[in-house]
Amino acid sequence: MNNKLDKIVKNIADKLSDYQYLKRIVYNRNNYIKIERNVINPFNELMLSNGLPSLCVLYGELNEQYPMEGWDIIGHKYMRQMGKLIGKINSRKGNWIVIDV
């Protein structure tokens, strides 16, 4: 990547590394979408397309490009967070997310 693009990507990745900041942004009322009579937030912490797994992919790729910068540690932090979320779902029997395919 060129130097300017590197800075932009790293700046965004650095901001997204703060889980509390991430949740404040994604759950901000301006990030909800109105579809007919429903208001939804497309963020789902456990979905690959728009949740924490996609951030793990991002940090894994950043670690491949910049192995000495600690991006793998951030990715691992999000993997642990996903484990906690899965544990919460498993502990609440009958409270599963159902997705029609």
C-alpha positions as CSV (number, residue, x, y, z in Angstrom):
1,M,0.0,0.0,0.0
2,N,1.1,3.6,-0.5
3,N,2.0,5.6,2.6
4,K,-1.2,7.8,2.6
5,L,-3.5,4.8,2.2
6,D,-1.5,3.0,5.0
7,K,-2.2,5.9,7.4
8,I,-5.9,5.9,6.6
9,V,-6.3,2.1,7.0
10,K,-4.3,2.1,10.2
11,N,-6.2,5.1,11.6
12,I,-9.5,3.4,11.0
13,A,-8.3,0.1,12.4
14,D,-6.9,1.8,15.5
15,K,-10.3,3.4,16.1
16,L,-12.1,0.1,15.6
17,S,-9.8,-1.6,18.1
18,D,-11.6,0.1,21.0
19,Y,-14.7,-2.1,21.6
20,Q,-16.6,0.5,23.6
21,Y,-16.0,3.1,20.9
22,L,-17.1,0.6,18.3
23,K,-20.4,-0.1,20.2
24,R,-21.1,3.7,20.6
25,I,-20.7,4.2,16.9
26,V,-22.7,1.2,15.6
27,Y,-25.5,1.7,18.1
28,N,-25.8,5.4,17.5
29,R,-29.3,6.3,16.4
30,N,-28.0,7.7,13.1
31,N,-26.8,4.2,12.1
32,Y,-30.2,2.6,12.3
33,I,-32.0,2.0,9.0
34,K,-35.8,2.4,8.5
35,I,-37.3,-0.2,6.2
36,E,-41.0,0.3,5.8
37,R,-42.3,0.3,9.4
38,N,-39.2,-1.4,10.9
39,V,-36.1,0.3,12.3
40,I,-33.1,-2.0,12.3
41,N,-29.4,-1.8,13.0
42,P,-27.5,-4.0,10.6
43,F,-24.7,-4.6,13.1
44,N,-24.7,-8.0,14.7
45,E,-21.7,-8.9,16.8
46,L,-21.6,-12.5,15.7
47,M,-22.2,-12.2,12.0
48,L,-19.3,-12.4,9.6
49,S,-20.7,-9.8,7.2
50,N,-21.2,-7.0,9.7
51,G,-19.9,-8.0,13.1
52,L,-16.8,-8.9,15.1
53,P,-15.7,-11.8,12.8
54,S,-15.2,-9.3,10.0
55,L,-12.9,-7.3,12.3
56,C,-10.9,-10.4,13.1
57,V,-10.4,-10.8,9.4
58,L,-9.3,-7.2,9.1
59,Y,-6.8,-7.5,12.0
60,G,-5.5,-10.8,10.6
61,E,-4.8,-9.2,7.3
62,L,-3.2,-6.2,8.9
63,N,-1.0,-8.6,10.9
64,E,0.1,-10.3,7.7
65,Q,1.1,-6.9,6.2
66,Y,2.5,-5.5,9.4
67,P,3.5,-8.4,11.6
68,M,5.4,-6.3,14.1
69,E,2.6,-3.8,14.9
70,G,0.4,-6.0,17.2
71,W,-2.7,-6.2,15.0
72,D,-2.9,-9.9,15.9
73,I,-3.4,-9.0,19.6
74,I,-6.4,-6.9,18.7
75,G,-7.9,-9.6,16.5
76,H,-7.4,-12.1,19.3
77,K,-9.2,-9.7,21.7
78,Y,-12.2,-9.7,19.4
79,M,-12.1,-13.5,19.2
80,R,-12.3,-13.6,23.0
81,Q,-15.2,-11.2,22.9
82,M,-17.0,-13.4,20.4
83,G,-16.4,-16.4,22.7
84,K,-18.0,-14.5,25.6
85,L,-21.0,-13.6,23.5
86,I,-21.4,-17.2,22.3
87,G,-21.2,-18.3,25.9
88,K,-24.0,-15.9,26.9
89,I,-26.2,-17.3,24.1
90,N,-25.5,-20.9,25.2
91,S,-26.2,-20.1,28.8
92,R,-29.7,-18.7,27.9
93,K,-31.4,-21.9,26.7
94,G,-34.0,-21.3,24.1
95,N,-32.8,-17.8,23.4
96,W,-31.2,-18.4,20.0
97,I,-31.0,-16.1,17.0
98,V,-32.9,-17.6,14.2
99,I,-32.1,-16.6,10.6
100,D,-34.2,-17.6,7.6
101,V,-32.0,-18.7,4.8
